[in-house]
């Protein structure tokens, strides 16, 4: 499921249990090329970091890691707390 915006899909994340929370669009910077891109996250989410390496989700139900990619196709991993 994604948000249609300007004709393309942006990454979205709907944590179980808070599906009805208002969504916000976070502006992120690609760690590889610095291009700004958008990702839909719960409005209450705080982005912790964006990295090029996949990593384990911490043992914390409030912290999630989700893969994404910038418009140039660089994969990255967004860690956020909500
Ligand atoms: Zn990039």
PDB file of the backbone (N, CA, C, O) and the ligand in Angstrom, with CONECT records:
HET     ZN  A 101       1
ATOM      1  N   UNK A   1       0.862  -1.200   0.000  1.00  0.00           N
ATOM      2  CA  UNK A   1       0.000   0.000   0.000  1.00  0.00           C
ATOM      3  C   UNK A   1       0.888   1.236   0.000  1.00  0.00           C
ATOM      4  O   UNK A   1       1.848   1.309   0.768  1.00  0.00           O
ATOM      5  N   UNK A   2       0.588   2.180  -0.827  1.00  0.00           N
ATOM      6  CA  UNK A   2       1.412   3.385  -0.872  1.00  0.00           C
ATOM      7  C   UNK A   2       0.567   4.624  -1.037  1.00  0.00           C
ATOM      8  O   UNK A   2      -0.641   4.551  -1.263  1.00  0.00           O
ATOM      9  N   UNK A   3       1.198   5.725  -0.925  1.00  0.00           N
ATOM     10  CA  UNK A   3       0.524   6.997  -1.123  1.00  0.00           C
ATOM     11  C   UNK A   3       0.858   7.486  -2.529  1.00  0.00           C
ATOM     12  O   UNK A   3       2.030   7.649  -2.870  1.00  0.00           O
ATOM     13  N   UNK A   4      -0.156   7.718  -3.333  1.00  0.00           N
ATOM     14  CA  UNK A   4       0.080   8.259  -4.665  1.00  0.00           C
ATOM     15  C   UNK A   4       0.391   9.739  -4.528  1.00  0.00           C
ATOM     16  O   UNK A   4      -0.394  10.514  -3.982  1.00  0.00           O
ATOM     17  N   UNK A   5       1.539  10.104  -5.029  1.00  0.00           N
ATOM     18  CA  UNK A   5       1.952  11.491  -4.902  1.00  0.00           C
ATOM     19  C   UNK A   5       2.773  11.821  -6.136  1.00  0.00           C
ATOM     20  O   UNK A   5       3.795  11.189  -6.402  1.00  0.00           O
ATOM     21  N   UNK A   6       2.331  12.785  -6.864  1.00  0.00           N
ATOM     22  CA  UNK A   6       3.048  13.207  -8.062  1.00  0.00           C
ATOM     23  C   UNK A   6       3.307  12.021  -8.982  1.00  0.00           C
ATOM     24  O   UNK A   6       4.343  11.950  -9.644  1.00  0.00           O
ATOM     25  N   UNK A   7       2.356  11.088  -9.017  1.00  0.00           N
ATOM     26  CA  UNK A   7       2.440  10.016  -9.979  1.00  0.00           C
ATOM     27  C   UNK A   7       3.367   8.877  -9.623  1.00  0.00           C
ATOM     28  O   UNK A   7       3.581   7.992 -10.452  1.00  0.00           O
ATOM     29  N   UNK A   8       3.919   8.859  -8.447  1.00  0.00           N
ATOM     30  CA  UNK A   8       4.772   7.738  -8.100  1.00  0.00           C
ATOM     31  C   UNK A   8       4.462   7.280  -6.678  1.00  0.00           C
ATOM     32  O   UNK A   8       3.889   8.009  -5.869  1.00  0.00           O
ATOM     33  N   UNK A   9       4.863   6.057  -6.416  1.00  0.00           N
ATOM     34  CA  UNK A   9       4.651   5.511  -5.086  1.00  0.00           C
ATOM     35  C   UNK A   9       5.781   5.985  -4.173  1.00  0.00           C
ATOM     36  O   UNK A   9       6.949   5.982  -4.562  1.00  0.00           O
ATOM     37  N   UNK A  10       5.430   6.381  -2.989  1.00  0.00           N
ATOM     38  CA  UNK A  10       6.462   6.625  -1.990  1.00  0.00           C
ATOM     39  C   UNK A  10       6.304   5.558  -0.925  1.00  0.00           C
ATOM     40  O   UNK A  10       5.206   5.051  -0.696  1.00  0.00           O
ATOM     41  N   UNK A  11       7.378   5.231  -0.294  1.00  0.00           N
ATOM     42  CA  UNK A  11       7.337   4.194   0.727  1.00  0.00           C
ATOM     43  C   UNK A  11       6.427   4.595   1.873  1.00  0.00           C
ATOM     44  O   UNK A  11       6.395   5.751   2.294  1.00  0.00           O
ATOM     45  N   UNK A  12       5.704   3.632   2.357  1.00  0.00           N
ATOM     46  CA  UNK A  12       4.825   3.913   3.480  1.00  0.00           C
ATOM     47  C   UNK A  12       4.969   2.819   4.509  1.00  0.00           C
ATOM     48  O   UNK A  12       5.416   1.712   4.207  1.00  0.00           O
ATOM     49  N   UNK A  13       4.597   3.135   5.693  1.00  0.00           N
ATOM     50  CA  UNK A  13       4.656   2.149   6.758  1.00  0.00           C
ATOM     51  C   UNK A  13       3.498   2.365   7.701  1.00  0.00           C
ATOM     52  O   UNK A  13       3.286   3.462   8.216  1.00  0.00           O
ATOM     53  N   UNK A  14       2.746   1.291   7.920  1.00  0.00           N
ATOM     54  CA  UNK A  14       1.601   1.370   8.804  1.00  0.00           C
ATOM     55  C   UNK A  14       1.809   0.374   9.934  1.00  0.00           C
ATOM     56  O   UNK A  14       1.492  -0.804   9.770  1.00  0.00           O
ATOM     57  N   UNK A  15       2.318   0.799  11.049  1.00  0.00           N
ATOM     58  CA  UNK A  15       2.539  -0.142  12.156  1.00  0.00           C
ATOM     59  C   UNK A  15       1.222  -0.761  12.612  1.00  0.00           C
ATOM     60  O   UNK A  15       0.190  -0.092  12.668  1.00  0.00           O
ATOM     61  N   UNK A  16       1.276  -2.033  12.932  1.00  0.00           N
ATOM     62  CA  UNK A  16       0.080  -2.700  13.421  1.00  0.00           C
ATOM     63  C   UNK A  16      -0.451  -1.977  14.654  1.00  0.00           C
ATOM     64  O   UNK A  16       0.303  -1.603  15.552  1.00  0.00           O
ATOM     65  N   UNK A  17      -1.738  -1.795  14.670  1.00  0.00           N
ATOM     66  CA  UNK A  17      -2.346  -1.228  15.870  1.00  0.00           C
ATOM     67  C   UNK A  17      -2.568   0.262  15.810  1.00  0.00           C
ATOM     68  O   UNK A  17      -3.425   0.786  16.522  1.00  0.00           O
ATOM     69  N   UNK A  18      -1.815   0.959  14.976  1.00  0.00           N
ATOM     70  CA  UNK A  18      -2.032   2.404  14.897  1.00  0.00           C
ATOM     71  C   UNK A  18      -2.303   2.795  13.440  1.00  0.00           C
ATOM     72  O   UNK A  18      -1.879   3.850  12.969  1.00  0.00           O
ATOM     73  N   UNK A  19      -3.020   1.913  12.747  1.00  0.00           N
ATOM     74  CA  UNK A  19      -3.315   2.146  11.331  1.00  0.00           C
ATOM     75  C   UNK A  19      -4.093   3.431  11.087  1.00  0.00           C
ATOM     76  O   UNK A  19      -4.052   4.000   9.996  1.00  0.00           O
ATOM     77  N   UNK A  20      -4.786   3.869  12.096  1.00  0.00           N
ATOM     78  CA  UNK A  20      -5.642   5.035  11.894  1.00  0.00           C
ATOM     79  C   UNK A  20      -4.954   6.344  12.289  1.00  0.00           C
ATOM     80  O   UNK A  20      -5.557   7.416  12.229  1.00  0.00           O
ATOM     81  N   UNK A  21      -3.702   6.242  12.688  1.00  0.00           N
ATOM     82  CA  UNK A  21      -2.986   7.468  13.012  1.00  0.00           C
ATOM     83  C   UNK A  21      -2.766   8.283  11.743  1.00  0.00           C
ATOM     84  O   UNK A  21      -2.584   7.724  10.662  1.00  0.00           O
ATOM     85  N   UNK A  22      -2.784   9.576  11.878  1.00  0.00           N
ATOM     86  CA  UNK A  22      -2.503  10.390  10.693  1.00  0.00           C
ATOM     87  C   UNK A  22      -1.078  10.153  10.224  1.00  0.00           C
ATOM     88  O   UNK A  22      -0.151  10.030  11.025  1.00  0.00           O
ATOM     89  N   UNK A  23      -0.926  10.094   8.907  1.00  0.00           N
ATOM     90  CA  UNK A  23       0.398   9.877   8.347  1.00  0.00           C
ATOM     91  C   UNK A  23       1.053  11.209   8.029  1.00  0.00           C
ATOM     92  O   UNK A  23       0.390  12.202   7.730  1.00  0.00           O
ATOM     93  N   UNK A  24       2.356  11.197   8.101  1.00  0.00           N
ATOM     94  CA  UNK A  24       3.112  12.371   7.714  1.00  0.00           C
ATOM     95  C   UNK A  24       4.131  11.974   6.669  1.00  0.00           C
ATOM     96  O   UNK A  24       4.470  10.798   6.536  1.00  0.00           O
ATOM     97  N   UNK A  25       4.609  12.935   5.941  1.00  0.00           N
ATOM     98  CA  UNK A  25       5.646  12.687   4.941  1.00  0.00           C
ATOM     99  C   UNK A  25       6.943  13.265   5.475  1.00  0.00           C
ATOM    100  O   UNK A  25       7.076  14.471   5.684  1.00  0.00           O
ATOM    101  N   UNK A  26       7.898  12.363   5.690  1.00  0.00           N
ATOM    102  CA  UNK A  26       9.214  12.796   6.158  1.00  0.00           C
ATOM    103  C   UNK A  26      10.120  13.064   4.961  1.00  0.00           C
ATOM    104  O   UNK A  26      10.118  12.306   3.991  1.00  0.00           O
ATOM    105  N   UNK A  27      10.881  14.128   5.031  1.00  0.00           N
ATOM    106  CA  UNK A  27      11.894  14.409   4.024  1.00  0.00           C
ATOM    107  C   UNK A  27      13.192  13.764   4.506  1.00  0.00           C
ATOM    108  O   UNK A  27      13.686  14.081   5.588  1.00  0.00           O
ATOM    109  N   UNK A  28      13.735  12.864   3.702  1.00  0.00           N
ATOM    110  CA  UNK A  28      14.964  12.164   4.062  1.00  0.00           C
ATOM    111  C   UNK A  28      16.051  12.473   3.037  1.00  0.00           C
ATOM    112  O   UNK A  28      15.763  12.839   1.897  1.00  0.00           O
ATOM    113  N   UNK A  29      17.295  12.320   3.459  1.00  0.00           N
ATOM    114  CA  UNK A  29      18.412  12.513   2.532  1.00  0.00           C
ATOM    115  C   UNK A  29      19.073  11.176   2.257  1.00  0.00           C
ATOM    116  O   UNK A  29      19.389  10.434   3.187  1.00  0.00           O
ATOM    117  N   UNK A  30      19.282  10.866   0.996  1.00  0.00           N
ATOM    118  CA  UNK A  30      19.957   9.619   0.637  1.00  0.00           C
ATOM    119  C   UNK A  30      21.378   9.642   1.199  1.00  0.00           C
ATOM    120  O   UNK A  30      22.108  10.609   0.984  1.00  0.00           O
ATOM    121  N   UNK A  31      21.782   8.584   1.922  1.00  0.00           N
ATOM    122  CA  UNK A  31      23.145   8.558   2.481  1.00  0.00           C
ATOM    123  C   UNK A  31      24.209   8.365   1.419  1.00  0.00           C
ATOM    124  O   UNK A  31      25.392   8.583   1.682  1.00  0.00           O
ATOM    125  N   UNK A  32      23.810   7.962   0.230  1.00  0.00           N
ATOM    126  CA  UNK A  32      24.780   7.723  -0.852  1.00  0.00           C
ATOM    127  C   UNK A  32      25.012   8.978  -1.684  1.00  0.00           C
ATOM    128  O   UNK A  32      26.156   9.354  -1.938  1.00  0.00           O
ATOM    129  N   UNK A  33      23.924   9.631  -2.111  1.00  0.00           N
ATOM    130  CA  UNK A  33      24.080  10.759  -3.035  1.00  0.00           C
ATOM    131  C   UNK A  33      23.534  12.074  -2.482  1.00  0.00           C
ATOM    132  O   UNK A  33      23.735  13.133  -3.076  1.00  0.00           O
ATOM    133  N   UNK A  34      22.845  12.003  -1.347  1.00  0.00           N
ATOM    134  CA  UNK A  34      22.366  13.232  -0.729  1.00  0.00           C
ATOM    135  C   UNK A  34      21.059  13.755  -1.272  1.00  0.00           C
ATOM    136  O   UNK A  34      20.566  14.787  -0.818  1.00  0.00           O
ATOM    137  N   UNK A  35      20.485  13.052  -2.246  1.00  0.00           N
ATOM    138  CA  UNK A  35      19.203  13.483  -2.801  1.00  0.00           C
ATOM    139  C   UNK A  35      18.110  13.390  -1.743  1.00  0.00           C
ATOM    140  O   UNK A  35      18.023  12.408  -1.006  1.00  0.00           O
ATOM    141  N   UNK A  36      17.294  14.408  -1.680  1.00  0.00           N
ATOM    142  CA  UNK A  36      16.165  14.384  -0.757  1.00  0.00           C
ATOM    143  C   UNK A  36      15.030  13.569  -1.356  1.00  0.00           C
ATOM    144  O   UNK A  36      14.688  13.725  -2.528  1.00  0.00           O
ATOM    145  N   UNK A  37      14.458  12.706  -0.546  1.00  0.00           N
ATOM    146  CA  UNK A  37      13.290  11.956  -0.991  1.00  0.00           C
ATOM    147  C   UNK A  37      12.300  11.891   0.159  1.00  0.00           C
ATOM    148  O   UNK A  37      12.594  12.279   1.290  1.00  0.00           O
ATOM    149  N   UNK A  38      11.133  11.394  -0.163  1.00  0.00           N
ATOM    150  CA  UNK A  38      10.049  11.419   0.825  1.00  0.00           C
ATOM    151  C   UNK A  38       9.657  10.009   1.217  1.00  0.00           C
ATOM    152  O   UNK A  38       9.731   9.074   0.419  1.00  0.00           O
ATOM    153  N   UNK A  39       9.243   9.882   2.455  1.00  0.00           N
ATOM    154  CA  UNK A  39       8.770   8.596   2.948  1.00  0.00           C
ATOM    155  C   UNK A  39       7.592   8.865   3.867  1.00  0.00           C
ATOM    156  O   UNK A  39       7.656   9.726   4.744  1.00  0.00           O
ATOM    157  N   UNK A  40       6.519   8.121   3.657  1.00  0.00           N
ATOM    158  CA  UNK A  40       5.365   8.257   4.525  1.00  0.00           C
ATOM    159  C   UNK A  40       5.589   7.505   5.822  1.00  0.00           C
ATOM    160  O   UNK A  40       5.885   6.310   5.815  1.00  0.00           O
ATOM    161  N   UNK A  41       5.448   8.201   6.922  1.00  0.00           N
ATOM    162  CA  UNK A  41       5.620   7.600   8.249  1.00  0.00           C
ATOM    163  C   UNK A  41       4.501   8.109   9.139  1.00  0.00           C
ATOM    164  O   UNK A  41       3.890   9.140   8.857  1.00  0.00           O
ATOM    165  N   UNK A  42       4.236   7.377  10.216  1.00  0.00           N
ATOM    166  CA  UNK A  42       3.271   7.918  11.181  1.00  0.00           C
ATOM    167  C   UNK A  42       3.714   9.305  11.615  1.00  0.00           C
ATOM    168  O   UNK A  42       4.904   9.564  11.797  1.00  0.00           O
ATOM    169  N   UNK A  43       2.754  10.181  11.775  1.00  0.00           N
ATOM    170  CA  UNK A  43       3.088  11.564  12.103  1.00  0.00           C
ATOM    171  C   UNK A  43       3.890  11.670  13.396  1.00  0.00           C
ATOM    172  O   UNK A  43       4.652  12.617  13.592  1.00  0.00           O
ATOM    173  N   UNK A  44       3.708  10.691  14.270  1.00  0.00           N
ATOM    174  CA  UNK A  44       4.407  10.714  15.556  1.00  0.00           C
ATOM    175  C   UNK A  44       5.829  10.164  15.443  1.00  0.00           C
ATOM    176  O   UNK A  44       6.589  10.225  16.410  1.00  0.00           O
ATOM    177  N   UNK A  45       6.196   9.632  14.287  1.00  0.00           N
ATOM    178  CA  UNK A  45       7.505   8.989  14.144  1.00  0.00           C
ATOM    179  C   UNK A  45       8.628  10.018  14.104  1.00  0.00           C
ATOM    180  O   UNK A  45       8.474  11.119  13.575  1.00  0.00           O
ATOM    181  N   UNK A  46       9.753   9.628  14.675  1.00  0.00           N
ATOM    182  CA  UNK A  46      10.959  10.444  14.614  1.00  0.00           C
ATOM    183  C   UNK A  46      12.039   9.619  13.935  1.00  0.00           C
ATOM    184  O   UNK A  46      12.402   8.549  14.423  1.00  0.00           O
ATOM    185  N   UNK A  47      12.551  10.103  12.822  1.00  0.00           N
ATOM    186  CA  UNK A  47      13.595   9.369  12.112  1.00  0.00           C
ATOM    187  C   UNK A  47      14.887   9.444  12.915  1.00  0.00           C
ATOM    188  O   UNK A  47      15.349  10.521  13.292  1.00  0.00           O
ATOM    189  N   UNK A  48      15.459   8.262  13.167  1.00  0.00           N
ATOM    190  CA  UNK A  48      16.695   8.193  13.945  1.00  0.00           C
ATOM    191  C   UNK A  48      17.910   8.285  13.024  1.00  0.00           C
ATOM    192  O   UNK A  48      18.874   8.992  13.318  1.00  0.00           O
ATOM    193  N   UNK A  49      17.850   7.555  11.900  1.00  0.00           N
ATOM    194  CA  UNK A  49      18.987   7.572  10.988  1.00  0.00           C
ATOM    195  C   UNK A  49      18.586   6.940   9.665  1.00  0.00           C
ATOM    196  O   UNK A  49      17.602   6.206   9.574  1.00  0.00           O
ATOM    197  N   UNK A  50      19.376   7.245   8.640  1.00  0.00           N
ATOM    198  CA  UNK A  50      19.209   6.627   7.324  1.00  0.00           C
ATOM    199  C   UNK A  50      20.589   6.106   6.932  1.00  0.00           C
ATOM    200  O   UNK A  50      21.544   6.878   6.847  1.00  0.00           O
ATOM    201  N   UNK A  51      20.694   4.809   6.696  1.00  0.00           N
ATOM    202  CA  UNK A  51      21.996   4.208   6.416  1.00  0.00           C
ATOM    203  C   UNK A  51      21.924   3.361   5.158  1.00  0.00           C
ATOM    204  O   UNK A  51      20.844   2.986   4.704  1.00  0.00           O
ATOM    205  N   UNK A  52      23.090   3.067   4.604  1.00  0.00           N
ATOM    206  CA  UNK A  52      23.143   2.239   3.396  1.00  0.00           C
ATOM    207  C   UNK A  52      23.133   0.753   3.739  1.00  0.00           C
ATOM    208  O   UNK A  52      22.862  -0.080   2.874  1.00  0.00           O
ATOM    209  N   UNK A  53      23.421   0.421   4.977  1.00  0.00           N
ATOM    210  CA  UNK A  53      23.522  -0.978   5.378  1.00  0.00           C
ATOM    211  C   UNK A  53      22.246  -1.428   6.064  1.00  0.00           C
ATOM    212  O   UNK A  53      21.678  -0.709   6.886  1.00  0.00           O
ATOM    213  N   UNK A  54      21.803  -2.632   5.714  1.00  0.00           N
ATOM    214  CA  UNK A  54      20.687  -3.229   6.428  1.00  0.00           C
ATOM    215  C   UNK A  54      21.114  -3.507   7.864  1.00  0.00           C
ATOM    216  O   UNK A  54      22.290  -3.748   8.136  1.00  0.00           O
ATOM    217  N   UNK A  55      20.170  -3.473   8.762  1.00  0.00           N
ATOM    218  CA  UNK A  55      20.531  -3.800  10.139  1.00  0.00           C
ATOM    219  C   UNK A  55      19.340  -4.344  10.893  1.00  0.00           C
ATOM    220  O   UNK A  55      18.188  -4.233  10.471  1.00  0.00           O
ATOM    221  N   UNK A  56      19.659  -4.921  11.995  1.00  0.00           N
ATOM    222  CA  UNK A  56      18.648  -5.532  12.833  1.00  0.00           C
ATOM    223  C   UNK A  56      17.799  -4.444  13.473  1.00  0.00           C
ATOM    224  O   UNK A  56      18.284  -3.371  13.831  1.00  0.00           O
ATOM    225  N   UNK A  57      16.521  -4.758  13.605  1.00  0.00           N
ATOM    226  CA  UNK A  57      15.705  -3.868  14.428  1.00  0.00           C
ATOM    227  C   UNK A  57      16.123  -4.067  15.868  1.00  0.00           C
ATOM    228  O   UNK A  57      16.308  -5.200  16.313  1.00  0.00           O
ATOM    229  N   UNK A  58      16.272  -2.982  16.596  1.00  0.00           N
ATOM    230  CA  UNK A  58      16.603  -3.125  18.013  1.00  0.00           C
ATOM    231  C   UNK A  58      15.482  -3.842  18.756  1.00  0.00           C
ATOM    232  O   UNK A  58      14.350  -3.919  18.280  1.00  0.00           O
ATOM    233  N   UNK A  59      15.810  -4.347  19.895  1.00  0.00           N
ATOM    234  CA  UNK A  59      14.825  -5.048  20.710  1.00  0.00           C
ATOM    235  C   UNK A  59      13.962  -4.010  21.418  1.00  0.00           C
ATOM    236  O   UNK A  59      13.971  -3.887  22.643  1.00  0.00           O
ATOM    237  N   UNK A  60      13.220  -3.271  20.605  1.00  0.00           N
ATOM    238  CA  UNK A  60      12.408  -2.181  21.126  1.00  0.00           C
ATOM    239  C   UNK A  60      11.210  -2.045  20.187  1.00  0.00           C
ATOM    240  O   UNK A  60      11.372  -1.695  19.018  1.00  0.00           O
ATOM    241  N   UNK A  61      10.028  -2.316  20.690  1.00  0.00           N
ATOM    242  CA  UNK A  61       8.831  -2.304  19.846  1.00  0.00           C
ATOM    243  C   UNK A  61       8.555  -0.949  19.224  1.00  0.00           C
ATOM    244  O   UNK A  61       7.790  -0.842  18.265  1.00  0.00           O
ATOM    245  N   UNK A  62       9.174   0.079  19.765  1.00  0.00           N
ATOM    246  CA  UNK A  62       8.892   1.431  19.272  1.00  0.00           C
ATOM    247  C   UNK A  62       9.886   1.876  18.218  1.00  0.00           C
ATOM    248  O   UNK A  62       9.759   2.970  17.668  1.00  0.00           O
ATOM    249  N   UNK A  63      10.873   1.041  17.930  1.00  0.00           N
ATOM    250  CA  UNK A  63      11.869   1.398  16.920  1.00  0.00           C
ATOM    251  C   UNK A  63      11.779   0.403  15.779  1.00  0.00           C
ATOM    252  O   UNK A  63      11.796  -0.809  15.994  1.00  0.00           O
ATOM    253  N   UNK A  64      11.682   0.923  14.563  1.00  0.00           N
ATOM    254  CA  UNK A  64      11.545   0.084  13.376  1.00  0.00           C
ATOM    255  C   UNK A  64      12.581   0.481  12.349  1.00  0.00           C
ATOM    256  O   UNK A  64      13.030   1.626  12.307  1.00  0.00           O
ATOM    257  N   UNK A  65      12.959  -0.486  11.517  1.00  0.00           N
ATOM    258  CA  UNK A  65      13.840  -0.218  10.385  1.00  0.00           C
ATOM    259  C   UNK A  65      13.089  -0.639   9.135  1.00  0.00           C
ATOM    260  O   UNK A  65      12.574  -1.754   9.055  1.00  0.00           O
ATOM    261  N   UNK A  66      13.030   0.256   8.161  1.00  0.00           N
ATOM    262  CA  UNK A  66      12.343  -0.066   6.910  1.00  0.00           C
ATOM    263  C   UNK A  66      13.238   0.282   5.728  1.00  0.00           C
ATOM    264  O   UNK A  66      13.861   1.344   5.699  1.00  0.00           O
ATOM    265  N   UNK A  67      13.296  -0.623   4.752  1.00  0.00           N
ATOM    266  CA  UNK A  67      14.083  -0.327   3.545  1.00  0.00           C
ATOM    267  C   UNK A  67      13.381   0.699   2.671  1.00  0.00           C
ATOM    268  O   UNK A  67      12.153   0.782   2.648  1.00  0.00           O
ATOM    269  N   UNK A  68      14.160   1.457   1.973  1.00  0.00           N
ATOM    270  CA  UNK A  68      13.609   2.425   1.032  1.00  0.00           C
ATOM    271  C   UNK A  68      14.669   2.638  -0.041  1.00  0.00           C
ATOM    272  O   UNK A  68      15.714   1.987  -0.021  1.00  0.00           O
ATOM    273  N   UNK A  69      14.413   3.525  -0.955  1.00  0.00           N
ATOM    274  CA  UNK A  69      15.402   3.841  -1.979  1.00  0.00           C
ATOM    275  C   UNK A  69      15.167   5.265  -2.442  1.00  0.00           C
ATOM    276  O   UNK A  69      14.032   5.736  -2.508  1.00  0.00           O
ATOM    277  N   UNK A  70      16.254   5.939  -2.761  1.00  0.00           N
ATOM    278  CA  UNK A  70      16.134   7.308  -3.248  1.00  0.00           C
ATOM    279  C   UNK A  70      15.735   7.273  -4.725  1.00  0.00           C
ATOM    280  O   UNK A  70      15.730   6.205  -5.338  1.00  0.00           O
ATOM    281  N   UNK A  71      15.400   8.428  -5.299  1.00  0.00           N
ATOM    282  CA  UNK A  71      14.985   8.448  -6.719  1.00  0.00           C
ATOM    283  C   UNK A  71      16.066   7.941  -7.664  1.00  0.00           C
ATOM    284  O   UNK A  71      15.765   7.579  -8.802  1.00  0.00           O
ATOM    285  N   UNK A  72      17.313   7.908  -7.216  1.00  0.00           N
ATOM    286  CA  UNK A  72      18.402   7.403  -8.047  1.00  0.00           C
ATOM    287  C   UNK A  72      18.627   5.905  -7.867  1.00  0.00           C
ATOM    288  O   UNK A  72      19.546   5.333  -8.453  1.00  0.00           O
ATOM    289  N   UNK A  73      17.790   5.280  -7.062  1.00  0.00           N
ATOM    290  CA  UNK A  73      17.841   3.832  -6.938  1.00  0.00           C
ATOM    291  C   UNK A  73      18.793   3.305  -5.881  1.00  0.00           C
ATOM    292  O   UNK A  73      19.047   2.102  -5.823  1.00  0.00           O
ATOM    293  N   UNK A  74      19.333   4.201  -5.029  1.00  0.00           N
ATOM    294  CA  UNK A  74      20.203   3.741  -3.950  1.00  0.00           C
ATOM    295  C   UNK A  74      19.355   3.196  -2.805  1.00  0.00           C
ATOM    296  O   UNK A  74      18.511   3.898  -2.249  1.00  0.00           O
ATOM    297  N   UNK A  75      19.593   1.954  -2.470  1.00  0.00           N
ATOM    298  CA  UNK A  75      18.851   1.389  -1.351  1.00  0.00           C
ATOM    299  C   UNK A  75      19.374   1.962  -0.044  1.00  0.00           C
ATOM    300  O   UNK A  75      20.572   2.191   0.124  1.00  0.00           O
ATOM    301  N   UNK A  76      18.453   2.184   0.867  1.00  0.00           N
ATOM    302  CA  UNK A  76      18.863   2.661   2.174  1.00  0.00           C
ATOM    303  C   UNK A  76      17.858   2.149   3.203  1.00  0.00           C
ATOM    304  O   UNK A  76      16.791   1.638   2.864  1.00  0.00           O
ATOM    305  N   UNK A  77      18.225   2.301   4.426  1.00  0.00           N
ATOM    306  CA  UNK A  77      17.423   1.756   5.520  1.00  0.00           C
ATOM    307  C   UNK A  77      17.133   2.872   6.512  1.00  0.00           C
ATOM    308  O   UNK A  77      18.035   3.546   7.010  1.00  0.00           O
ATOM    309  N   UNK A  78      15.867   3.039   6.777  1.00  0.00           N
ATOM    310  CA  UNK A  78      15.408   4.148   7.617  1.00  0.00           C
ATOM    311  C   UNK A  78      15.027   3.590   8.971  1.00  0.00           C
ATOM    312  O   UNK A  78      14.134   2.750   9.079  1.00  0.00           O
ATOM    313  N   UNK A  79      15.707   4.058  10.003  1.00  0.00           N
ATOM    314  CA  UNK A  79      15.357   3.679  11.365  1.00  0.00           C
ATOM    315  C   UNK A  79      14.571   4.825  12.000  1.00  0.00           C
ATOM    316  O   UNK A  79      14.990   5.983  11.978  1.00  0.00           O
ATOM    317  N   UNK A  80      13.429   4.467  12.561  1.00  0.00           N
ATOM    318  CA  UNK A  80      12.633   5.518  13.193  1.00  0.00           C
ATOM    319  C   UNK A  80      11.986   5.008  14.470  1.00  0.00           C
ATOM    320  O   UNK A  80      11.789   3.810  14.670  1.00  0.00           O
ATOM    321  N   UNK A  81      11.674   5.948  15.303  1.00  0.00           N
ATOM    322  CA  UNK A  81      10.999   5.674  16.564  1.00  0.00           C
ATOM    323  C   UNK A  81       9.624   6.311  16.495  1.00  0.00           C
ATOM    324  O   UNK A  81       9.467   7.412  15.970  1.00  0.00           O
ATOM    325  N   UNK A  82       8.633   5.618  17.025  1.00  0.00           N
ATOM    326  CA  UNK A  82       7.293   6.186  17.014  1.00  0.00           C
ATOM    327  C   UNK A  82       6.596   5.925  18.326  1.00  0.00           C
ATOM    328  O   UNK A  82       5.448   6.331  18.506  1.00  0.00           O
TER     329      UNK A  82
HETATM  330 ZN    ZN A 101      20.839   8.222  -3.724  1.00  0.00          ZN
END
